[in-house]
Amino acid sequence: MPVIVVATIKPLPQYRDEVTTAMLAAVEQVHGEDGCELYALHRDDDRLVMIERWTGPAALQAHSTTSAALQKLNADLDGKLGAPLDVVVLEPVPGGDPAKGQL
């Protein structure tokens, strides 16, 4: 069963562009990781939100523990965030039209 991750990143205002650039650099690399089905960055005025879909818990675990892209990203974000990362791991609950009722 797929695993969905929603990670909220709140950059300090003076680092917003720098954090966005670092996140986008990670996106390209993470797309090539085994088990990555979706790794998409979104934003509003004060936060960035990464929405992820992994083929299963093992793929997410590998990303979380061995991903060179994630290790570099964490280093690039050091000292540039106004709050700790808020990462939520979710299990899909499909409903309705299969094409619209789940990520």
N, C-alpha and C positions, 0 to 999 in steps of 0.2 A: 504494500500500500504506500502511495506517495506521502511525503512529509512536506508541509508548508511552513515556511519561516517568514515572520514579519519582524524586521529589525528597524528600529527608529533611532536615528542619529541626529543629535542636536549640536551643530557646530557653534562655536563662539562666533558672533557676527563678523569679526574681522578675518576669520578663517573660512567663511562660507564657500568662497570660490575655490580655495585650495583643497578643502575637504571634498567638494564635488568632483574636482579633477582627480583626486586620489581614488574616489569611489568608482568613477568611470574607467579608470585604468584597470582596476580590479575586475570590473564586469567582463571585459574582453578575455582575461585570463581564466576566470571562473567558468565562463561558458564552455571551455574546453575540458573541464574536469568530468571524470566519470560520474554519471548519475545526475548531473545538473540538467534539469528540464526548463527552468526559468530562473533568471537572476536579473531582476529589472529594478532600476532606480527611479524613484518618484520624489517630488519635492513640493513644499509650500513655503510660506514666508520664513519659518524659523526651524524647519526640520527637513531631513531627508528620510525617505522610507524605502528600504530594500525589501522587495517581495520575491521570495525564493520558492522553488518547487524542486524537490529531490526525489529520486526514484524510490527511496526508502531510507530507514534509519542508518543503515551502514554507509550509504553514500554521504549523508549529512555528517556522520561521525568522521569519515575520512576528510571531508572538507574542513571540518572544525579543528582537526588535530594535525593534518599534514599539508594543508594547502599553502604553498609558497606565496600565492597571491594574497591570501588572508593574513599571513604573517607580515608581509610587507605593508598591507593596508593598516593593520593595527599599529605598526611603527610610524607610518605616515600620519595617523590620526592623533598620536600622542601629544597631549597638551593643547589640542585644538578643539576640544569638545566642552560644551557647557554643562553636560550631564553624562552619566555613564550610558553606554549603549543599552537599549531596551530590546531584548531579543525574546520573541515568543515563538515556540515551536508548536504547530497545530496539526491535528489529524483532520483530513477533509470529511465533511458530512454532506455527501452529494444529495441533491434534491431537484425535482423538476426536470427540465430539459438537460440532459447530460452535457451538452455543449455550453450551457450557461450556468449550471448549478454548482460548478466547481472550477478551481484553478487547474 
